């Protein structure tokens, strides 16, 4: 496993990722973050809150859909066909010009 990781890191050193990382480390935002010790914890907190908000929005949409389907089922005497949607396949008629 160690050899695999070693070869992988050696491969990454030959890509343009190193140049990108060096360029990012020289930007003014990166220099500002290095000089202000409190910036990293605040950025991490904002990042964690953003991930939690994304997850919460997905959960809310799924819960809304589940409650909507439950209401439709209740109104239709628990018939599953009431929440399923089937589209009939129509054959495309292609008219050929001879």
Secondary structure in CASP SS format (residue, H / E / C, confidence):
PFRMAT SS
TARGET T0000
AUTHOR 0000-0000-0000
METHOD secondary structure of the structure
MODEL  1
X C 1.00
X H 1.00
X H 1.00
X H 1.00
X H 1.00
X H 1.00
X H 1.00
X H 1.00
X H 1.00
X H 1.00
X H 1.00
X H 1.00
X H 1.00
X C 1.00
X C 1.00
X C 1.00
X H 1.00
X H 1.00
X H 1.00
X H 1.00
X H 1.00
X H 1.00
X H 1.00
X H 1.00
X H 1.00
X C 1.00
X C 1.00
X H 1.00
X H 1.00
X H 1.00
X H 1.00
X H 1.00
X H 1.00
X H 1.00
X H 1.00
X C 1.00
X C 1.00
X C 1.00
X H 1.00
X H 1.00
X H 1.00
X H 1.00
X H 1.00
X H 1.00
X H 1.00
X H 1.00
X H 1.00
X H 1.00
X H 1.00
X H 1.00
X H 1.00
X H 1.00
X H 1.00
X H 1.00
X H 1.00
X H 1.00
X H 1.00
X H 1.00
X H 1.00
X H 1.00
X H 1.00
X H 1.00
X H 1.00
X H 1.00
X H 1.00
X H 1.00
X H 1.00
X H 1.00
X H 1.00
X H 1.00
X H 1.00
X H 1.00
X H 1.00
X H 1.00
X H 1.00
X C 1.00
X C 1.00
X C 1.00
X C 1.00
X H 1.00
X H 1.00
X H 1.00
X C 1.00
X C 1.00
X C 1.00
X C 1.00
X C 1.00
X C 1.00
X C 1.00
X C 1.00
X C 1.00
X C 1.00
X C 1.00
X C 1.00
X C 1.00
X C 1.00
X C 1.00
X C 1.00
END
